[in-house]
Amino acid sequence: MRILVTGVNGFLGAHVAAQALASGLKVWGLDLRQDARAARLRASLQGPGVGTPGEPILRVSDMDSPSALQALLQEFQPAAVLHLAADLRRRVEPALEAQVFENNLRPALALFDAVARLPQAQRPVVVMPGSQMEYGDLPGPWTEDRSGSPSDPYARGKVAATLALQQRQAAGELRGCVLRLPLVFGPGQAPVMFIPQLLVALLQDQDFPMSAGTQRRRFVEVGEVASLLLELARRLVAGEALPPVLNCPASEPLSIGEVADRLVALVPGARASALKRGALGPIPPEPPQPWPDTTLAQQLGLGGTQDLDRGLALTARWYRENPWFWEAAGGPAR
């Protein structure tokens, strides 16, 4: 099977491409630029015994032109497009909010237009990640038939892209699915999120200022996300009728403090005293948070393992074995 991966040089794109190549799929990647660091990341994800399945065929292009995307689709003729390109900025100055919103919507619309212009028999299926942040401040239950009005531009762009895919699918212009994700972590994530930040600090024997750690979150390891996205693509290509939106299964809710304790235990020689709980000052108490209802995904056999300890151990080991990745970044970001 041939697949096209947009955002192939990103965190999730690297994992999807590496898994797809290792399983024998033919992969084309689309991104804004060449990136030797991303290629090294993909190579590091293959692991011992996997061999060297090679690199995706990379095309460098913006993703705003339906005509250019249509030409690429006609040249490669993928059975599926995994649209992973995204602008992940969540907190930006007001002057940049419209840009972040458009960066998460415009490429998706261009892709949908390109697919719809192809003859019916040549149209690839489209799979893309969404976010649990699309529910915004909606009261529970968070089921797939609902969308909220989130406050940040990233989530607003994701909501708009999800709604556009649903509308195009209802009009018969494409077949696709959005997998709404919880917090994703794993090997190769830049040290700007909590888990990689803490791992880098522990590996460098640095103190780690943090909140009291009472916030509860649900997580999923990026390798499991990549597997689920590829499985959705395969099932759609095989003709299975899948819902246009699915909530991604995740770990049980766990406090940030408990996650920190588990990471300390996974890093040889790490000091529990490095965790400076409460150093970031008090945070507003969080209201009881509804969680996405994953019943539908589980009924479709998309449960996966969601073994948080396995994912944390895999991630900690990767950061220990790949200091090139985080040393170049200058250590943990604050």
Secondary structure, 3 states (H helix, E strand, C coil): CEEEEECCCCHHHHHHHHHHHHCCCEEEEEECCCCHHHHHHHHHHCCCCCCCCCCCEEEECCCCCHHHHHHHHHHHCCCEEEECCCCCCCCCCHHHHHHHHHHHHHHHHHHHHHHHHCCHHHCCEEEEEEEHHHHCCCCCCECCCCCCCCCCHHHHHHHHHHHHHHHHHHCCCCCEEEEEECEEECCCCCCCCHHHHHHHHHHCCCCEEECCCCCEECEEEHHHHHHHHHHHHHHHHCCCCCCCEEECCCCCCEEHHHHHHHHHHHCCCCCHHHEEECCCCCCCCCCCCCCECCHHHHHCCCCCCCCHHHHHHHHHHHHHHCHHHHHCCCCCCC
